[in-house]
Structures are given as structure tokens and as C-alpha cells.
């Protein structure tokens, strides 16, 4: 089954499309999305394409044209969708003098990618972001949205319960794993430089650990591994004691959070996308999926590659008060999002 044919996934799209955002701001405009085939980008594309009355042209940017043809085949004959195969680490062009909005979500986002492609991890977040900001300045972009991450906060120093947007924890920059969080920090700094020097309008959503049915099967994050095991009807493999406490977001909530930033966020500001009902330890998370799948949690040791890409943070929960003040709230708690993801992926993969 195609994901777009799944009733639960269609309901997610419809619920997001029905939210009272000022959608008219996108009417007859153009929207560029990098990382188009990724978890966040693909859901956002499906959402915008579900509202043809907006007449919003999407330029979907990605490196893998074959993957894009498979994922976005339903839009092949639409004049509102164009996939452009490009590596954002190199300058590129589209067939338009103006691109009204840019959502930059291209990045390596899971441990094995960090460990096996550390150069690509950091350059996409710095050089790729630079190229896109230059593109935005040249193409009269109204607003640039830089998808940042909980990872910018580093390790909790033990002096706070939840990370607010002004918190800055410890990151050991002299490690392979540092390429992702330091790259995101540098990307945010680049955004501030372009706001000051070139007058760009930029807003920065900081995403918590995101999951959902648009996840890539190559994703090696712990939650993605758990979900894949649950979908396959196998025991959930936990590769630590599972005491790490993190904030998570179901993909539909993550995307509506991004849209809240796009429509209502203040230029130059960062906004955490999270919800207290989705703060959970890895062990508890594994148990939710195992119980739903009728399986058990088993313990194993990570291999060397996995270990190199794992976050060292033991507590990384986000304070979302700033985003809530814009009117955003999550629609799915942890259990609802996890069971929904398993149900959708089971149907799609069978």
C-alpha cells in the first residue's frame, strides 16, 4: 500500500490541513523544501499538496531522484510540484526568479549517518545552509525556515529541568559525533549573520526527536529501530539501560510546529517544538512498543559504528512555552503517536 492511500495517514494530513493557520499567506506563492524525501519534508509536501486551492508551487530538493519518484509519484503530473535533484553543498538553481519561502530540512539525522558520513553531516549544516541563504538573498525570499535541533543544547549541566531557547549546555567539539550539533549551532549563527548583513527574514524551529510513518527505513535512531521491530513483530532491542530521558514529537505535530514558526514566529527567534506528554525514557518508550506488538524488550550492546554516532546526552527535554504562546499545541501524546506509526507502517509494508 502507498502511504498516501492509508486512511490513518490521510487523517493526519486532513487534521493538519484543517488547523486555523493563515494559509492565505501561501496562496499563489512558491515553497522550496530541502530534505524533501525525509521525515519532515515529505509530510510537509503531502500537507501542502492536499490544499490545491492554495496554488502553492513546491520545489522539492533532494539528492535521490529514484527515491523521489517512488515517494512523490502521485504528484508527477501536477504543475504545483517539481522535484529537483541537487546536492545543496553545491550552488544550484531552479527555473524561477523568485522563491517565496524556503524550508531547509536537509541533514544527516541519525547515528550511523553521523558515524559513516561525518564530513557530509557537518558540511550540509554549514556549507549547505550557506548556499541556501545565498539563494534566498538572490531570489527575494520572504521567509527562510532553518530546521534546527534539540542537539544544539548539548548535555544538560544539571542546573535545569527543561531546555528553554536561551540554554546552552556542554558539547565536546573534539569528537566525530560533534559534527551534527556543532553544525546546527553554526547553521543558526549563519542565519543570524544573514539577518543582520543581508536583511533576510529567518525563523528557527528547534525540533525534538521526531518519529512517524514518514521515517526512512534506513534511520538508525533508537526510536526508529524500536518502531521497525514493532512493525516486524519482533522483540524490541534496547542497547543501553534506557534511562535517557528525551522529548519526542510525532511527525504531524512537528510539521504543524514548523508551520506555526513560519506563520507566526518572530524573525531571528528560535522555537522549541515539543510537548510534555511526549517526554519519555528510552526504556519506557521501548516498553510501549513491545507491549503494543505483544513482544518483549531485550538488551544488547551497540556495535562500534552505532556507539560512535550515539548522543551522550542523558536528559534532553524541551520547554515549549514559547511556541505554545504562538497558539501551537500537540495533537498526539507519546502512546498515540507510537501506536499510530506502527499501525500505518504495518499496513503500508504488508
N, C-alpha and C positions, 0 to 999 in steps of 0.2 A: 504494500500500500504506500502511496505517496503521502508525505507528511501533510500536504495541503488538502488531502481527502479525509483526514482523520477528524472526527467530529469534536473531540476534546480540544485538539489544536485549533480548529476553526472557531470554537467557542472562546478560546484565549484571545485570538485575533479580534473577534467581534466585541468582546468586553473592552479591550484596549481602545478599539476604534470608537466606542460609544462614550468614552470619557469626555467631559466638557472642556477640552483644550481649545484654544483659539486656532483651530485647524485652518481657518481662512488665511493665516499668515503663510501657509504653504501653497495656496491656490495660485496656479499658473507659474509656479516657481520651479527651480531645479535643486536637487539634493544629491550631493556626492557622498557615497559611503565607502570607506576603505575597510578592508577586512570583511568584504561583503558576504563571503561564504561562512564566516564564523558564527558563533552562537548569537551574539548581539546583533550583528549586521544583518543576518538573514531574517531574523524575526522582525526587525525594523522594516526591511524591504517588504516582507509579506504584509505588514500592517499598512504601510503607505499604499501598496498596490491594491489593498482591499477597499480603498477610498478613491475610485477613479474620478469622482466628482471634483477632486482637488486639481486634477490635471497637472500633477506634480511629476516632473521628469526626474527619474533616478539614474544616476551614473554609478554603477556598481563596479568597484575597483577590486581586483584580486589577481593572484598570480596563476591560478589553475583554471584554465578555460574549460577543461573537460568536467571538472567538479562543478563549475558554474552552470554548464549546460544541463547537467543532471539535476541540480538543485533548483534552478530557475527556469526550467523548460516551459512552465506554464505561462511565462511572460514573453516567450520568444517572439510572438507576433504583435506584442504591444508596443506602440510608439512611445510609451511612457517609461520603458525600461531599456537600458543599454549596458551591457557588460563590457568592460574594458580590461583586457589582460595587461597588467603593468606591475612592475616592482617599484614601490614608492621610494626605495632607496636611490632611484634614478629619476631625474626630472621627466615628466610626461605631459601629454596634452589631451584634451577632449575636444570634440567638434563644437565648441560653444565659446563665445567671447565672455560670457558671464555664467558663473555658478553661484547660486544664491546662498546655499547652506552647505557646509561640509561637516560630516561626522567622521572623525578619524578613530577607527577602532582596529586598525591593522596592528598585530603584535603577536609574538610568541607568548602563549599564556599558560603553559603547563610544564611540569618539571623536566620531562625528558627533552622537550624542545630547548629549555634553558641549558641543559647539560650537553646536548649534542650540537646545538647551534648557538653558542654564546655570542658569537660575532653578530649574527643576524638578529638576536634578541635585543642587543643594545643599539645597533645601528638603526633598526626600524623605529625605535622610540626616540632617537635623536636626529639622525640624518633624514629618515623618512618624514618625521614631523617638520623638520626644516623645509624640505621640499614642498610639503603640503601648505605650509604657511606662506612660502613664496608664491605658490599657485594661488592661494586665497587673495594675497595682496594684488596679484596681477589680474584676477578675474572678478574683482568688485564684489567679493563675497560679503553678504550681510552679517552672517554669524558663523563662527568656527567652533565646533564642539570637540574638545580633546578628551577622549576616554582615558581617564587615569585609573588608579587602583588603590585599594587598601594597602598595598605593598609599600606605598610611599611613606607610611608611618613607621616602618621598621619594627623593631622589637619594643614591646611595652616596657617602659623603665620601672614599672611597678608603682608609679605615682598617680595612676588614673585608672578608672574602670573602663570607660569607652573613649575612643579617639574622636575628638572634635576636630574640625578642619584646621585649627591652628596648632595641633600637636605635632611634635617631631621626635621620633624615637631613634634608637641606635641601628645603624646599618654598617656592617664591616665591609667597606668598599673594596678591600683587597681579597675578594673571593670571586670565583666563577659565578656563583649564584647572584651576586650583587648586580649583574648586568641588567636584570629586569627592574628591580626597584629604583636603582640609580638612574636607569634610562628614563623611567617615568618621571622621576624628580627633575631630571634635566629637561624633559619634554615640557613640563609645566613651566619651568624657568624660561624656556624659549617662547612659550605663549605670552608670558608677561613682557618679554622683550619686544615682541611684535605688537602688543597692545600699546606700549609706550612709544616705540620708534616709528611704526607704520600705521598706527591708528586702527588696527583690527579689533573687531568685537569678538571676544572669545570667552567661553564659559567651560568649566572643567568639572564634569561629573566624576566622582571617585567611586568606582564600582566595588562592592564587596564580592566575595567569591560567588560566582554565578553558575547556575546549573539549569538544565531544562532539556526539552526534546530536540532543540536545535544544536545540542552539543555534537562535536565531531567525534567519531568513533576512535580517532587517534588520540583523543585527550587523555592525559595521564594524571590529571589531578585526582586526589584521593576520592572525592565525591563522585567523579565521573567513573572511576574504577568500580566503586560500590554500586552505582546505578547499572553499569554494564553487567555486573554479576547478578544483580537482582532481575534484570530483564532476561538473562540466560537461565534463571532458576538455579543458580549455583550459590554455594556458601560465600559470604562476604569476607574478603581478606583484608584484615587490618594490619598495617605494617609498622605500628607503634603501639604504645599503651593507650593511645586515643584520648589523652587528657587535654589536647589542644582545644581551646575554645575560640570559635570564629563566628563572624557574621556571614550569612549567605543570602542570596536573592534568587528567586525563581525568575527565569528569563523574561517573562511578561512584565513582572514588576520592575526589573532592571531597565527595560526599554521605556516603560512609562515614566520612570525616574529620569532617564535621559531626555525624554520629551519635555518633562517639567523644567529641566535645566534649559533646554533650547528655547522654550516659550517664555519662561518667567525668570530665569537666572540672571543675575547681575554680571555685567562684563568684568572679567578678571577674577571672579569668585569661584571657589571650589565647593562642591556639594556632595556629601556622603549619601550613597544610595544603599540603604539597609533598613531592617525592621527588627525590633526586639523579639518578635515571635519567631524569628529565624536565626537566633543566636543559639549555637548548639556545639557540644563537644564532638570530636570525631567518633568516639566510641558510641555515644548516643545516636549519632547520625547513622552509623553502620547498623545499629540495632533496629532502628526504624525500618530500614530497607530489608534487613534479614527477616524481621517479623512479618512484614507485608508479603515477602516472597516465600514464606514458610521454610526458611533456611536458618542457618546459624552463623555467628561470627567466628572466624578462625584467625589465628595470629601467625604472621610470617615476617621475615626480615626483608627489607628493601635491598635490591641489588645496588652495585656501586654507582651506576648511572642514575638510578632513581634518587639515591641518597644525595648525590651532588646537586640535584635540582630542587630538593625539598626546602621549604621555608623553615627557618629556625624559630620563628615566632610561636610562642606557646599560648598567647592570648591576644587576639586582634579583633575586637568588636567595635563597631562604629556607632557614633551618636548621629542620628538622622534628623535632629530637631530643626536644623537649618533648611533642609529640603522639605520637611513637613510644613514649615512655615509658608512655603510656596503653594501649599494645598495638596501635595502628594501624599498618598498613603498606599501601603502594600495591599494587594488583594489576596495573597496566598501566604499562609503560615508554612512552617517547615514541612510538617507531615503532609499537608495538602499538596504542596509543590512536588515533593518526592514521589508520592504515590501517583500523582498525575503524570509525572515524567515517565515512570516505569510503565504505566498503562499505555501511554501513547507510543513509546518505543517498542513495546511488545507487539502492538497492533501493526506498526509500520514495518517491523523486521520479520514478521511472520508471513 
